[in-house]
Amino acid sequence: MLYADAAATTPVRREVLEAMWPYLTGEFGNPSSSHELGHRAAAALTVARATVARTFGARPGEVTFTSGGTEADNLAVKGLALAATDPARGRRARGRHLVTSAIEHEAVLESVDFLRRWHGFEVTVVDLEPDGTVTPDALRGAVRPDTALVTIHHANNEIGTVQDVRALAAVAHEVGALFHTDAVQAAGWLPVSLAGSGADAISVSGHKLGAPKGVGALLVRAGVPVEPLVHGGGQERGRRSGTENVAFAVGLAAAVGALPALQARADDVAASRDALIDGVLTRVPTAILTGPDPRLGGFDRLNHRGEPADLNYRPVGGFDRLNHRGTPVDHNRHPVGGFDRLNHRGAPADHNRHPVVEPVETTRRRLPGHASFCFPGTSGEAVLLELERAGIVTSSGSACAAGRDEPSHVLLALGIDPEIAQTSVRFTLDAPFDAEPLVAAVVEATTTLGRLGT
């Protein structure tokens, strides 16, 4: 079996299980207890927090452990926005205005909608490039002097688009707004740094990195207030009450410790992905690549390899269309800036200081192991079944939206016709692979379904 659904989840790494095991058995103490077992649990939690902080360019006090990416996103969006608008916090209260994109994860979009419905926030949905990129100019046209929070993901789970977080955070800060990014998909492949990106908050999830399901983290820049969602004993510096899950925190720390090795093979994985894209687009004439085309060094227009883009586009409906203050969007312009690489220079002993961070330019605009297509004239679910019969396990898009019949909100936001959006298939792999068997299986599946008219 070839597992091609790494964006949905990954297996727990052996070294992660080994690190966790003592805290699931003999070292089971409550970190708040005053006896020796409690002290040892607290010490393990401290070390785990420092490891996660060091990996993601943060201080230990800026790390809040959560149950996963969804909780981290909820705490970030609701907690930052509510605290920013609270005059009792001792800061100048911000207005009740939020900015996000239409292709965010449901955890972000539902949190934004909660604030709109229950707390009277206004929401502006920023305009997108055809490949899902948010440009600094588009964001600049969306923010206002009363904007409290901008939340834009680092990398998209369905189409693999990578955003220029540094540039977008800078735009948010121009008007005094906070900036949050969901880095759940990016953390395994791209340098993610609280200090180096300029973001005020970053969400990560363990099970996308080789840790178990049920653990994640929210990194929040020191001095930025967060309104807690869970109240009780005041654990996690008052941001998330409840007895800490030491074993899973240790597991997350072990998983992020292995990230440099994973990121080191990103180019090899990207080469396999490019071979997959080449093979599918060459041998399946009707296939459409969704998201950026990494082979072009620019942006994919979803245009059948150079044919007019409007063949498969329709006007985007249902979202606020921003006019960039009356200036047309230049779709040929690349976002400015790059991403950030941590340079610990030997990992400073004082873990309460930020590691040294050097901004590094990168041209990566799509996640290395990510390729997603639409296959007009088929059914995405039928393609998945045919691929599974051939021993290939993959998905049609976000696993967090499984069981829904409607087309992907991400693809609809890009202007793709709903019928075509229903034919989407996503391949995500976390190691170099031989693309030929995968391409052959796709060709066989789409040919078979084409004959059947499915």
C-alpha positions in Angstrom: 0.0 0.0 0.0 1.2 3.5 -0.8 0.0 6.0 1.8 -0.6 9.4 -0.1 -2.6 11.2 2.6 0.0 12.7 4.8 -1.8 16.0 5.0 -4.6 14.2 6.8 -2.4 12.5 9.4 1.0 10.7 9.8 2.0 7.6 11.8 3.5 8.1 15.2 7.3 7.9 15.0 9.1 5.2 16.9 11.3 7.7 18.8 8.1 9.6 19.8 6.5 6.5 21.3 9.7 5.7 23.1 9.9 9.2 24.6 6.2 9.1 25.7 6.1 5.6 27.2 7.6 6.4 30.6 5.0 9.1 31.1 2.2 6.8 30.2 3.4 4.2 32.8 5.7 4.8 35.8 6.1 8.6 35.5 2.4 9.3 35.7 2.5 12.2 38.1 0.4 15.4 38.0 2.8 18.3 37.3 0.9 20.4 39.9 1.5 17.9 42.7 4.1 18.7 45.3 5.6 15.2 45.7 8.5 13.7 43.7 6.3 12.2 41.0 4.7 15.6 40.4 8.1 17.3 40.3 9.4 14.9 37.7 6.3 15.4 35.6 6.7 19.1 35.9 10.4 18.9 34.9 9.5 16.8 31.8 6.9 19.3 30.8 9.4 22.2 31.2 11.9 20.4 28.9 9.2 19.6 26.3 8.1 23.2 26.3 11.6 24.4 25.8 12.2 22.0 22.9 9.0 23.1 21.1 9.9 26.8 21.7 13.4 26.4 20.4 12.2 24.6 17.3 9.7 27.3 16.4 11.7 30.4 17.3 9.9 31.2 20.6 10.4 31.4 24.3 9.1 28.7 26.5 6.6 31.1 28.1 5.2 31.7 24.6 4.2 28.0 24.2 0.7 26.8 25.2 0.1 23.1 24.7 -3.3 22.2 23.3 -5.3 19.2 22.1 -4.4 19.8 18.5 -4.5 22.3 15.7 -8.3 22.9 15.9 -8.1 24.0 19.5 -5.0 26.1 18.8 -6.8 27.9 16.0 -9.9 28.5 18.2 -7.8 29.8 21.0 -5.8 32.0 18.7 -8.7 33.6 16.8 -11.2 33.9 19.6 -8.7 34.5 22.4 -6.7 37.1 20.5 -9.7 39.0 19.1 -11.6 39.1 22.4 -8.6 40.2 24.4 -7.6 42.8 21.8 -11.1 44.5 22.0 -11.2 44.4 25.9 -10.4 47.8 27.4 -9.9 46.2 30.8 -6.7 44.6 29.5 -4.9 47.9 30.0 -4.2 48.4 26.3 -5.9 50.6 23.8 -8.8 48.5 22.7 -9.0 47.6 19.0 -12.1 47.7 16.9 -14.3 44.7 16.2 -13.0 44.0 12.7 -11.3 40.8 11.4 -9.6 39.9 8.2 -9.2 36.3 6.9 -9.3 34.4 3.6 -12.0 32.2 2.1 -9.6 29.2 2.0 -8.7 28.9 5.6 -9.2 25.7 7.6 -12.7 25.3 9.0 -11.3 25.7 12.6 -10.4 29.3 11.6 -13.5 30.1 9.5 -15.9 28.8 12.1 -14.1 30.7 14.9 -14.3 33.9 12.8 -18.0 33.2 12.2 -18.6 32.7 15.9 -17.1 36.1 16.7 -19.3 37.6 14.0 -22.5 36.0 15.2 -22.0 36.3 19.0 -19.7 39.2 19.5 -20.6 41.6 16.7 -17.3 41.5 14.8 -17.2 42.6 11.1 -15.4 40.3 8.8 -13.6 41.1 5.6 -12.6 38.2 3.3 -9.4 39.2 1.5 -9.1 38.7 -2.3 -7.0 35.8 -3.6 -4.7 35.2 -6.5 -5.9 32.3 -8.8 -3.6 29.9 -7.0 -4.8 30.8 -3.6 -2.0 33.3 -2.7 -2.8 36.3 -0.6 -0.6 39.2 -1.7 0.5 42.0 0.6 -1.4 44.5 -1.7 -4.6 42.5 -1.4 -4.2 42.4 2.4 -3.4 46.1 2.5 -6.7 46.8 0.8 -8.6 44.7 3.4 -7.2 45.9 6.7 -8.6 49.0 8.4 -7.5 51.2 11.3 -9.9 49.3 13.5 -8.8 45.8 12.5 -8.1 43.7 15.6 -6.8 40.5 14.0 -5.7 39.1 10.7 -5.6 35.3 10.4 -4.1 33.8 7.2 -2.7 30.3 7.1 1.0 29.5 6.3 0.2 26.7 3.9 -3.1 25.4 2.6 -4.1 21.8 3.3 -6.1 21.2 0.1 -4.1 23.0 -2.6 -0.6 23.3 -1.0 -0.3 27.0 -1.5 2.4 28.6 0.7 1.8 32.2 1.9 4.5 34.8 2.6 3.8 35.1 6.3 6.5 37.6 7.0 5.1 40.1 4.4 1.5 39.6 5.5 2.3 40.1 9.2 4.1 43.3 8.3 0.9 44.6 6.6 -1.2 43.7 9.5 1.1 45.5 11.9 1.0 48.7 9.7 -2.5 49.3 11.1 -1.7 47.9 14.6 -3.6 44.6 14.0 -2.4 41.3 15.4 -1.5 38.5 13.0 -2.1 34.8 13.4 -1.1 32.0 11.1 -2.2 28.4 11.0 1.1 26.5 10.4 -0.4 23.0 10.9 0.5 22.0 7.3 3.7 24.1 7.0 5.5 23.0 10.2 6.8 19.7 8.8 8.2 21.2 5.7 9.0 24.9 6.1 10.9 26.9 8.7 8.3 28.1 11.1 9.4 30.8 13.5 7.4 33.0 15.9 10.4 35.5 16.2 11.4 35.4 12.6 8.0 35.5 10.8 6.7 38.6 12.6 3.5 36.7 13.5 1.9 37.3 16.8 0.5 33.7 17.1 1.2 30.4 15.3 -0.8 27.2 15.5 0.8 23.7 15.1 -0.5 20.2 15.4 1.3 17.0 16.5 -0.3 14.3 14.3 0.9 16.0 11.1 4.5 15.8 12.4 4.7 12.2 13.7 3.3 12.8 17.2 0.0 11.3 18.3 -3.4 12.8 17.6 -4.6 14.9 20.6 -1.7 17.3 21.0 -0.7 20.6 19.5 0.5 24.0 20.5 -0.3 27.7 20.2 2.7 30.0 20.1 1.9 33.6 21.2 4.3 36.4 21.3 5.2 37.7 24.8 3.0 40.6 25.8 0.1 39.7 23.6 -3.0 39.0 25.7 -5.2 35.9 25.1 -8.7 35.4 26.5 -8.8 31.8 27.6 -11.6 29.5 26.3 -11.2 26.9 29.1 -11.4 28.1 32.7 -10.4 26.2 35.8 -7.1 25.8 37.6 -5.1 28.2 35.5 -2.6 25.8 34.0 -0.6 26.8 30.9 -0.1 30.3 32.4 -3.9 30.8 32.6 -4.5 30.3 28.9 -5.7 26.7 29.1 -6.9 25.2 32.3 -6.8 21.5 33.0 -4.2 19.0 34.1 -1.4 19.0 31.5 -1.0 16.0 29.3 2.7 15.4 30.0 3.1 12.3 27.9 1.7 13.9 24.8 3.7 17.1 25.3 6.8 15.0 25.5 5.7 13.3 22.3 5.2 16.6 20.5 8.7 17.7 21.6 10.2 14.4 20.3 8.4 14.9 17.0 9.5 18.4 16.4 13.1 17.4 17.3 13.0 15.3 14.1 11.8 18.1 11.8 15.3 19.2 10.6 15.8 15.7 9.1 12.3 15.9 7.4 13.0 19.4 6.0 16.4 18.3 4.7 14.7 15.9 2.3 12.1 18.5 1.1 13.9 19.0 -2.2 13.9 15.3 -3.0 10.2 15.0 -2.1 9.4 18.1 -4.2 11.2 16.4 -7.2 9.0 13.4 -6.8 5.9 15.6 -6.6 7.0 17.4 -9.8 7.4 14.1 -11.6 3.8 13.2 -10.4 2.4 16.5 -11.7 4.3 16.1 -15.0 3.0 12.6 -15.5 -0.6 13.3 -14.6 -0.9 16.5 -16.7 0.8 14.8 -19.7 -1.1 11.5 -19.7 -4.5 12.6 -18.5 -5.4 15.4 -20.9 -8.4 16.7 -19.0 -6.6 16.9 -15.6 -6.4 20.3 -13.9 -3.7 21.1 -11.3 -5.2 23.1 -8.4 -2.9 25.5 -6.5 0.5 26.7 -7.6 2.4 25.0 -10.4 5.9 24.6 -8.8 7.4 23.7 -12.2 6.8 27.2 -13.6 8.5 29.1 -10.8 5.4 31.2 -10.6 1.7 30.6 -10.2 -0.5 27.9 -11.8 -3.6 29.4 -13.5 -5.5 26.1 -13.5 -5.4 26.5 -17.3 -4.8 23.1 -18.9 -1.1 23.7 -19.4 -1.3 27.1 -21.1 -4.9 27.2 -22.4 -7.1 30.2 -21.3 -7.8 30.2 -17.6 -11.5 31.0 -18.0 -12.2 27.6 -19.5 -12.6 26.3 -15.9 -13.3 29.5 -14.0 -16.5 31.2 -13.1 -16.8 34.5 -11.2 -16.3 34.0 -7.4 -19.5 34.4 -5.5 -20.4 34.6 -1.9 -17.3 36.4 -0.7 -16.4 40.1 -0.2 -14.5 41.1 -3.3 -11.9 43.7 -2.4 -10.9 46.3 -4.9 -7.4 47.1 -3.6 -8.6 50.7 -3.2 -9.6 50.8 -6.9 -6.3 49.4 -8.2 -6.6 46.2 -10.3 -4.6 43.2 -9.0 -1.5 42.4 -11.0 -1.7 38.6 -11.2 1.8 38.4 -12.6 3.3 39.9 -9.5 5.0 37.6 -7.1 4.6 38.2 -3.4 7.5 39.9 -1.8 9.9 38.5 0.8 10.5 35.0 1.8 10.4 32.8 4.9 12.6 32.4 7.9 15.2 29.9 8.9 16.2 29.4 12.4 19.9 29.6 13.2 20.4 28.6 16.8 24.2 29.0 16.5 24.6 26.1 19.0 21.3 26.6 20.8 21.8 29.3 23.4 21.8 28.0 27.0 19.3 30.7 28.0 16.1 29.2 26.7 14.1 32.2 27.8 15.7 34.2 25.0 14.6 33.9 21.4 17.1 31.9 19.3 19.0 33.9 16.7 16.8 34.1 13.6 18.0 35.0 10.1 15.4 35.7 7.4 16.1 33.6 4.3 14.6 34.1 0.9 12.8 31.1 -0.6 11.0 30.5 -3.8 8.9 27.6 -2.5 5.2 28.4 -3.2 3.8 25.0 -2.8 4.3 22.4 -0.1 6.9 19.9 -1.3 4.9 16.7 -1.0 1.6 18.1 -2.2 -0.2 17.7 -5.5 -3.9 18.1 -6.1 -6.0 17.8 -9.2 -9.5 17.9 -10.6 -10.5 15.3 -13.1 -13.5 16.6 -15.0 -15.8 13.9 -16.3 -15.2 11.7 -13.2 -16.3 11.6 -9.6 -13.5 12.4 -7.1 -14.9 9.7 -4.8 -14.9 7.1 -7.6 -11.3 8.0 -8.5 -10.4 7.4 -4.8 -12.0 4.0 -4.8 -10.2 3.0 -8.0 -6.9 4.2 -6.6 -7.5 2.2 -3.3 -8.1 -0.9 -5.4 -4.7 -0.3 -6.9 -3.2 0.0 -3.4 -3.0 3.8 -3.2 -4.6 5.5 -0.2 -5.4 9.2 -0.7 -8.2 11.7 -0.2 -10.3 14.3 -2.0 -9.3 17.2 0.3 -9.6 18.2 3.9 -10.0 15.1 6.2 -11.6 17.5 8.7 -14.5 18.0 6.4 -15.0 14.3 5.7 -18.6 13.0 5.2 -19.8 16.2 3.6 -21.3 16.1 0.1 -20.8 19.7 -0.9 -17.7 20.8 -3.0 -14.6 22.0 -1.3 -14.9 25.6 0.0 -11.3 26.1 -1.0 -11.9 25.2 -4.6 -15.1 27.2 -4.8 -13.2 30.2 -3.5 -10.8 29.9 -6.3 -13.6 30.2 -8.8 -13.7 26.5 -9.8 -17.1 25.3 -11.0 -18.8 23.2 -8.3 -19.1 20.2 -10.7 -15.4 20.3 -11.4 -14.6 20.8 -7.7 -16.4 17.6 -6.9 -13.8 15.7 -9.0 -10.8 16.8 -6.8 -8.2 14.3 -5.6 -5.2 15.3 -3.3 -1.9 13.4 -3.1 0.3 14.2 -0.1 3.4 12.3 0.7 6.1 12.9 3.4 9.0 11.0 1.7 10.5 10.7 -1.7 8.6 8.3 -3.9 8.6 6.7 -7.4 6.0 8.7 -9.3 5.5 6.3 -12.2 3.3 3.7 -10.4 1.2 6.5 -9.0 0.8 8.2 -12.4 -0.1 4.8 -14.0 -2.8 4.2 -11.4 -4.3 7.6 -12.0 -4.3 7.1 -15.7 -6.0 3.7 -15.3 -8.5 5.0 -12.8 -9.6 8.0 -14.9 -9.6 6.0 -18.1 -11.8 3.3 -16.6 -14.2 5.9 -15.1 -14.3 7.8 -18.4 -15.4 4.6 -20.2 -18.1 4.1 -17.6 -19.2 7.7 -17.6 -18.7 7.9 -13.9 
